[in-house]
Amino acid sequence: MPIYEYMCNSCKKEFETLVLGGDTPCCPGCESKDLSRLLSRCGFISKSTGPGGESQVTASSASSACGSCSAGSCASCGVG
């Protein structure tokens, strides 16, 4: 049951919604079913141990480097 992002072709509202099975979503603003599915950016943080035993943290290029806060670096997750 994925969450998809859509843009309504009628009123241009962007929204995301949970899609169950073969359901066809409708715009929460104007209730139109004339929608375009948008590509979503995903963010992740990969933590691993490097060849010399040092800790390595790699962040994706989503809106911020840390998935748990809005900062570009974060002491709680080691990004930065």
Secondary structure, 3 states (H helix, E strand, C coil): CCEEEEEECCCCCEEEEECCCCCCCCCCCCCCCCEEEECCCCCCEEEEECCCCCEEEEECCCCCCCCCCCCCCECCCCEC
